[in-house]
Amino acid sequence: MNVGEFSNAPKLARNPLGIIALFIVLVDGIAGFVLGVSSRSLQPNEKLPLIYFLVFFPVVVLGVFYRLVAKHHEKFYAPGDFPDKEGFFRARESADIMFRFNELLAPYSELKSAIESNKPILKANDGTFSEAHLQGYLDELEWLNDLYVKRLISKDMLYSSYSYDIEKAADHPEVRHFVEESKTESPEIYTGFENLAKLMKAMQPMSK
């Protein structure tokens, strides 16, 4: 590794993702350099911690990085990564709204898991959840559609964060039946949820 390879360091340091990359390269590089230079003078028991560090540090970083990408991907970007500053602030606003919305979805985590596993969900069908619980979950997805329509959440963030849950719910037979039954009393109910499901499925080719 030579100094020329760090010529892009100033560009990388302009956003959080680049800073993380520089930190990883720097720490791993220093550890490798120390081990290489002092390998002859170190005793085997002194080399072992450095070897363990070089082996397990990337694995730990991968685990932490996976969690960051899965839960906080919107925080990896700086204002300069957007064509205009308004785009940056819209993204941050979307991220804050999504954080609060995820808190509202927390009570429905077990219901979501059952839906994703295509298991019976309602007590009438040997499931463990009441119709009121399912109604509450669908109401939250209706509100999510309202947030999207009002442009408080971007389409990309909506897709990356909620497309799986929305499509699984839309495809679950009990959810479909519940929505259809609800529409016999109120034809306009859950149209937002249905619109989200259509949008998510339409965006699938765009994500490839």
ZALOFI-37262 format. One line per 3 residues: for each residue x, z negated, y negated of N, C-alpha, C. Coordinates in steps of 0.05 Angstrom, whole numbers, plus 5000, padded with zeros to 4 digits. Atoms other than C-alpha are relative to their C-alpha. Layout:
# residues N
X,Z,Y,X,Z,Y,X,Z,Y; ... $
This chain:
# residues 208
5017,5000,5024,5000,5000,5000,5018,5000,4975; 4985,5000,5025,5028,5018,4931,4982,4996,4976; 5014,5006,5025,5010,5004,4859,4980,5021,4993 $
5017,4977,5007,4980,5073,4851,4972,4998,5012; 5026,5002,4987,4924,5055,4899,4981,4983,4984; 5017,5017,5017,4898,5005,4847,4994,5012,4973 $
5005,4986,5026,4892,5057,4792,4970,4999,4992; 5029,5001,5006,4816,5053,4798,4990,4971,4996; 5009,5028,5002,4815,4977,4792,4984,4994,4975 $
5016,5005,5024,4791,4977,4719,4971,5010,5002; 5027,4990,4996,4731,5020,4739,4984,4982,5019; 5014,5017,4980,4715,4976,4799,4992,4973,4987 $
5006,5026,5011,4717,4913,4756,4977,5000,4980; 5021,4999,5019,4660,4937,4713,4973,4991,5010; 5026,5010,4989,4605,4914,4761,5006,4980,5022 $
4996,5021,4979,4596,4857,4811,5010,5011,5027; 4992,4988,4975,4603,4903,4871,5030,5007,5001; 4972,4993,5002,4671,4928,4848,5018,4975,5000 $
4985,5025,5001,4695,4857,4833,5003,4988,5028; 5000,5010,4973,4676,4836,4904,5020,5016,5017; 4981,4982,4986,4715,4896,4932,5029,4993,4993 $
4972,5007,5008,4777,4879,4891,5008,4973,5011; 4993,5027,4990,4774,4806,4912,5007,5002,5030; 4995,4998,4972,4770,4825,4986,5027,5013,5006 $
4975,4986,4996,4828,4874,4981,5024,4982,4992; 4979,5017,5010,4870,4825,4941,5007,4977,5020; 4996,5023,4983,4860,4765,4987,5011,5009,5027 $
4991,4990,4974,4869,4805,5052,5028,5012,4997; 4973,4989,5004,4930,4841,5023,5021,4979,4997; 4981,5022,5003,4964,4777,5002,5006,4986,5027 $
4997,5013,4974,4952,4745,5070,5017,5017,5018; 4984,4982,4984,4979,4807,5105,5029,5002,4992; 4973,4998,5011,5039,4810,5059,5016,4975,5008 $
4987,5025,4994,5056,4736,5070,5008,5000,5030; 4995,5000,4972,5051,4744,5145,5022,5020,5007; 4980,4980,4994,5093,4807,5146,5028,4992,4991 $
4973,5007,5012,5149,4781,5101,5012,4976,5015; 4989,5025,4989,5155,4712,5133,4996,4998,5030; 5006,5002,4972,5139,4730,5205,5024,4989,5017 $
4977,5009,4985,5210,4718,5228,5007,4971,4996; 4993,5027,5006,5218,4651,5194,4978,4980,5008; 5022,5018,4993,5150,4622,5214,5000,4994,5030 $
5004,5007,4972,5139,4584,5278,4973,5010,5010; 5026,4990,4989,5083,4608,5325,4976,4984,4990; 5023,5016,5009,5038,4550,5305,4995,5003,4971 $
5004,4995,5028,5049,4567,5232,4988,5028,4995; 5012,4973,5003,5031,4640,5242,4971,5001,5007; 5027,4999,4989,4967,4624,5279,4978,4998,4978 $
5022,5000,5021,4925,4603,5217,4998,5026,4985; 5001,4975,5014,4945,4667,5181,4987,5022,5017; 5012,4979,4982,4927,4710,5241,4970,4996,5002 $
5029,5006,4999,4860,4675,5248,4986,5008,4975; 5012,4992,5026,4847,4686,5174,4997,5030,4998; 5001,4971,5002,4864,4760,5178,4979,5012,5019 $
5020,4990,4980,4818,4768,5239,4972,4993,4991; 5027,5010,5005,4758,4726,5217,4991,5004,4971; 5008,4997,5028,4759,4735,5141,4982,5025,4996 $
5017,4977,5003,4731,4807,5145,4972,4996,5013; 5025,5005,4986,4677,4783,5194,4982,4983,4982; 5015,5018,5018,4655,4727,5147,4990,5016,4975 $
5007,4984,5023,4656,4775,5088,4977,5019,5007; 5022,4982,4991,4613,4824,5127,4973,4986,5001; 5024,5015,4998,4562,4770,5142,4988,4993,4972 $
5009,5007,5027,4559,4747,5069,4990,5025,4985; 5007,4976,5014,4557,4818,5044,4973,5011,5010; 5026,4991,4989,4499,4835,5091,4977,4985,4987 $
5021,5016,5012,4459,4777,5063,4996,5008,4971; 5003,4992,5028,4474,4797,4992,4985,5027,4997; 5013,4974,5002,4453,4869,5004,4971,4998,5007 $
5028,5003,4991,4390,4847,5041,4983,4985,4980; 5016,5018,5017,4368,4794,4991,5004,5004,4970; 4994,5000,5029,4401,4808,4924,5014,5027,4992 $
4987,4975,5005,4419,4882,4923,4998,5009,4971; 5004,4992,5028,4392,4890,4852,5020,4988,4981; 4981,5014,5017,4446,4844,4825,5028,5012,5002 $
4974,4987,4996,4504,4890,4846,5007,5019,4978; 4995,4979,5019,4498,4935,4786,5002,4989,4971; 4996,5007,5028,4521,4930,4714,4985,5020,4982 $
5014,4981,5018,4488,4963,4653,5012,5028,5000; 4987,4974,5000,4539,5019,4656,4994,5017,5023; 5008,4984,4976,4514,5040,4724,4974,5014,4997 $
5026,4987,5005,4448,5062,4694,5003,5020,4978; 4999,4980,5021,4436,5124,4651,4994,4989,4972; 5006,5012,5025,4408,5080,4597,4996,4970,5004 $
5002,5029,4998,4405,5006,4582,4972,4991,5008; 5027,5007,4993,4330,5005,4589,4996,5000,5030; 5002,4999,4971,4337,5024,4662,5012,4975,5012 $
4988,5025,4990,4383,4964,4673,4980,4976,4997; 5018,5023,5004,4333,4915,4642,4974,5003,5016; 5023,4996,4983,4275,4946,4679,5006,4991,5029 $
4992,5008,4973,4313,4936,4744,5001,4969,5003; 4998,5029,4999,4328,4863,4727,4972,4987,4999; 5027,5010,5001,4255,4852,4708,4986,5003,5027 $
5012,4995,4974,4233,4883,4774,5011,4979,5020; 4988,5019,4981,4282,4837,4811,4988,4972,4996; 5012,5026,5005,4254,4775,4778,4972,4998,5010 $
5027,4999,4990,4183,4795,4794,4999,4999,5030; 4999,5000,4971,4201,4810,4866,5008,4973,5011; 4992,5026,4991,4234,4742,4872,4976,4981,5000 $
5024,5016,5001,4170,4708,4850,4979,5009,5020; 5019,4990,4980,4128,4753,4894,5007,4991,5028; 4991,5009,4973,4170,4735,4955,4993,4971,5005 $
5009,5028,4997,4154,4662,4941,4971,4999,5008; 5029,5000,4994,4080,4679,4944,4996,5009,5029; 5003,4991,4973,4091,4714,5011,5010,4980,5021 $
4987,5019,4981,4128,4655,5042,4980,4987,5019; 5019,5012,4981,4065,4622,5071,4990,5019,5021; 5010,4980,4980,4050,4686,5109,5022,5011,5018 $
4977,4991,4984,4117,4692,5144,4994,5002,5030; 5007,4999,4971,4089,4676,5213,4980,5022,5005; 5019,4979,4997,4031,4723,5203,5014,5027,5000 $
4985,4976,5002,4079,4778,5183,5016,5006,5026; 4985,4996,4975,4121,4766,5246,4981,5008,5022; 5019,4992,4979,4059,4771,5290,4991,5029,4996 $
5008,4972,5006,4039,4836,5256,5022,5019,5008; 4977,4983,4994,4109,4865,5263,5003,5002,5031; 4998,4999,4970,4108,4847,5338,4976,5012,5013 $
5025,4988,4990,4040,4879,5345,4985,4982,5019; 5014,5020,4984,4012,4815,5374,4972,4995,4989; 5026,5008,5011,3940,4790,5368,5004,4980,4977 $
4995,5017,5023,3934,4756,5301,4976,4981,4994; 5024,5016,5007,3862,4731,5291,4991,4983,5024; 5009,5019,4979,3834,4672,5329,4979,5012,5018 $
5021,4987,4984,3775,4714,5351,5011,5018,5022; 4987,4982,4981,3825,4758,5389,5023,4986,5014; 4979,5016,4987,3866,4702,5419,5026,4997,4983 $
4978,5005,5017,3912,4700,5359,5000,4972,4989; 4998,5028,5010,3930,4639,5317,4992,4998,4970; 5005,5000,5029,3908,4659,5247,4970,5005,4994 $
5028,4997,5008,3841,4655,5211,4997,5026,4983; 5005,4977,5017,3809,4713,5174,5007,4994,4971; 4993,5008,5027,3819,4674,5110,5030,5003,4995 $
4971,4997,5003,3894,4674,5123,5008,5029,4997; 4995,4971,5002,3895,4749,5135,4991,5011,4973; 5011,4991,5026,3852,4759,5073,5020,4993,4978 $
4981,5009,5020,3902,4719,5032,5025,5018,4999; 4976,4982,4998,3960,4763,5057,4994,5027,4988; 5007,4974,5011,3923,4827,5041,4995,4999,4970 $
5004,5004,5029,3904,4800,4972,5027,5001,4986; 4974,4998,5012,3978,4791,4958,5011,5028,4999; 4992,4972,5000,3992,4863,4978,4984,5016,4980 $
5015,4988,5022,3936,4884,4932,5013,4995,4973; 4987,5007,5025,3970,4848,4876,5027,5015,4997; 4975,4985,5000,4036,4882,4895,4994,5028,4990 $
5007,4973,5010,4001,4949,4884,4995,4999,4970; 5005,5002,5028,3978,4925,4816,5026,4999,4984; 4974,5001,5013,4050,4908,4798,5013,5027,4999 $
4988,4973,4999,4072,4977,4819,4986,5019,4980; 5015,4983,5018,4016,5012,4781,5007,4994,4971; 4994,5008,5028,4034,4973,4718,5030,5005,4994 $
4972,4994,5003,4107,4995,4729,5017,4975,4996; 4984,5024,5001,4132,4924,4736,5019,4998,5023; 4982,4997,4977,4165,4942,4802,5005,5030,5004 $
4993,4971,4996,4202,5008,4812,4992,5009,5028; 5008,4989,4974,4183,5054,4869,5022,4995,5021; 4978,5004,4981,4253,5048,4900,5001,4972,5010 $
5000,5028,4992,4251,4972,4899,4977,4994,5018; 5024,5004,4984,4181,4973,4927,5005,5010,5028; 4995,4988,4974,4202,5018,4984,5021,4984,5016 $
4979,5014,4986,4267,4982,5001,4993,4972,5009; 5006,5028,4995,4237,4912,5000,4974,4996,5017; 5026,5006,4988,4166,4920,5026,4988,5022,5018 $
5012,4978,4985,4155,4987,5061,4995,4992,5029; 5003,5007,4971,4166,4958,5131,4976,4982,5004; 5023,5019,4997,4116,4901,5121,4974,5015,4995 $
5025,4986,5007,4064,4947,5088,4992,5019,5023; 5006,4980,4979,4069,5001,5142,4991,4986,5026; 5008,5015,4975,4066,4950,5199,4972,4989,4997 $
5027,5011,5004,4004,4918,5169,4980,5022,5001; 5019,4978,5000,3971,4985,5158,4995,5012,5028; 5002,4989,4973,3984,5006,5230,4989,4980,5021 $
5010,5020,4981,3961,4941,5262,4970,5003,5004; 5029,4995,4995,3893,4951,5296,4982,4979,4988; 5017,5021,5010,3865,4884,5276,4999,5000,4969 $
5000,4998,5030,3886,4893,5203,4982,5023,4992; 5017,4977,5007,3854,4962,5202,4970,4994,5004; 5028,5007,4995,3790,4935,5233,4990,4980,4979 $
5008,5019,5021,3788,4877,5183,4995,5014,4974; 5003,4985,5025,3797,4925,5125,4974,5016,5001; 5025,4984,4998,3742,4971,5151,4975,4983,4999 $
5023,5018,5001,3694,4913,5162,4995,4990,4971; 5002,5010,5027,3709,4887,5092,4988,5022,4982; 5010,4978,5016,3693,4956,5063,4970,5005,5003 $
5029,4997,4997,3623,4955,5091,4985,4983,4979; 5012,5017,5021,3608,4899,5041,5009,5008,4972; 4989,4992,5026,3653,4923,4985,5019,5024,5003 $
4985,4975,4994,3676,4996,4990,5027,5002,4985; 4975,4997,5016,3731,4988,4937,5021,4980,5008; 4981,5021,4993,3764,4929,4970,5024,5011,5015 $
4975,4993,4987,3837,4937,4993,5008,5029,4996; 4991,4973,5005,3844,5006,4963,5029,5000,4990; 4972,5002,5008,3909,4982,4932,5019,4998,5023 $
4984,5002,4976,3937,4962,4999,5001,5027,5015; 5000,4974,4987,3916,5029,5028,5017,5020,4985; 4984,4982,5016,3948,5066,4970,5030,4995,5004 $
4972,5007,4994,4013,5028,4982,5009,5011,5027; 4993,4990,4974,4012,5046,5055,5005,5030,5000; 4996,4971,5002,4003,5120,5039,5025,5007,4985 $
4976,4995,5016,4058,5117,4987,5025,4995,5016; 4977,5006,4984,4107,5084,5034,5005,5021,5022; 4997,4980,4980,4094,5134,5089,5008,5027,4989 $
4992,4975,5014,4101,5192,5040,5029,4999,4992; 4972,5003,5009,4169,5165,5018,5020,5000,5023; 4982,5001,4977,4198,5162,5089,5020,5023,5000 $
4980,4979,5000,4230,5232,5087,5020,4998,4977; 4982,5002,5023,4260,5216,5019,5022,4980,5005; 4980,5020,4994,4297,5157,5049,5021,5008,5019 $
4981,4990,4979,4334,5198,5101,5024,5014,4986 $
